[in-house]
Amino acid sequence: MDEIPLMGEAWRRAARRVGRRDARLLLEHVCGCAHADLIAHPERAMSGDQASRFAGLVERRAAGEPLAYLVGSAWFCGLEFAVGPAVLIPRPETELIVDLAVERARAMDGPGRPRIVDLGAGSGVVAVLLARRCPRAEVTATDVSAAALDVARANAARHGVAVRFLEGDWCAPLGDDRFDLIVSNPPYVADGDPHLALDGLPFEPRGALSDGVAGGDGLGCIRRVVAAAAWHLEAEGWLLLEHGYDQALEVRKLLGQAGFREVASWRDEAGIERVSGGRRPAMPAGMDAQAR
Ligand SMILES: C[S@@+](CC[C@H](N)C(=O)[O-])C[C@H]1O[C@@H](n2cnc3c(N)ncnc32)[C@H](O)[C@@H]1O
């Protein structure tokens, strides 16, 4: 085996391939040390095992694998979450739907606990944040992927919140349950979109990114969620959906056609309309069965 480099030297060499920051984060992950240790003690030795693990991770990063999968975690809304190849890496723009949902859940001041469901939980970031920020709420989360739900359950345990996780297709596992608030960040990239080949996306689960409808507009999952959600909402309940940068107008149309009112879109930090939603109207008694 080649001579094992000291930590500072290993960092310098790797930085030429994957950049200083990623090289540092991989080194910290492998050696279990902090940034300050690396700066203060670049002369520290690495074990042979650490050196070969580090070299392997640098190779994978250089081949485009996202850093979050290599270190096994990602930060979202100031909390660290476990992630792996079964789940989408949480994106900063998803913080918007969390904020909008929290605002609505906190405004629900009836005698019972507000009931919230997150459709397409993935790593569980949205459901866990809602449970943490709205401790009065009862939070449910669904996903079609059993492997994703395992990650989401681990994240709920890590952050000490109770979330009911159900496996199945969108609202199917909800039975006859109704909610005050439904949130979803469904897959919305159109099948065949060239972005799916860029920026580490090939390493993320395709079923978390794209609706898989060949030649479609990426709105296949959103159409299904809008169609199913009304039946699972209490009167006046909110549906909030995250969507693509150019889909707000279409999503507002879908919500309007499905009978939602107060339909609106909200912009993320980049000024992009990123979340759209509306409220289920109060229906006269007897109309519910037809809505299903
Ligand atoms: C864009 S990811 C969102 C993950 C997480 N909520 C977040 O915001 O980071 C979409 C999620 O929807 C799930 N999904 C895809 N099709 C589904 C379906 N038919 N029913 C339920 N969940 C589905 C995927 O497994 C994936 O976890």
The ligand as an ORCA input file, in Angstrom:
! r2SCAN-3c Opt
* xyz 0 1
  C     -39.995     14.504     -3.798
  S     -39.924     13.150     -2.661
  C     -40.352     14.032     -1.162
  C     -39.717     13.450      0.066
  C     -39.853     14.344      1.317
  N     -41.242     14.592      1.648
  C     -39.136     15.663      1.105
  O     -39.832     16.681      0.943
  O     -37.894     15.684      1.107
  C     -41.430     12.311     -3.091
  C     -41.754     11.090     -2.260
  O     -43.001     10.565     -2.772
  C     -42.940      9.154     -2.729
  N     -43.907      8.602     -3.689
  C     -43.768      8.440     -5.036
  N     -44.869      7.877     -5.549
  C     -45.721      7.673     -4.513
  C     -47.029      7.128     -4.421
  N     -47.654      6.651     -5.492
  N     -47.615      7.092     -3.209
  C     -46.968      7.554     -2.107
  N     -45.728      8.085     -2.135
  C     -45.110      8.142     -3.323
  C     -41.502      8.811     -3.068
  O     -41.170      7.513     -2.613
  C     -40.756      9.936     -2.352
  O     -40.362      9.530     -1.071
*
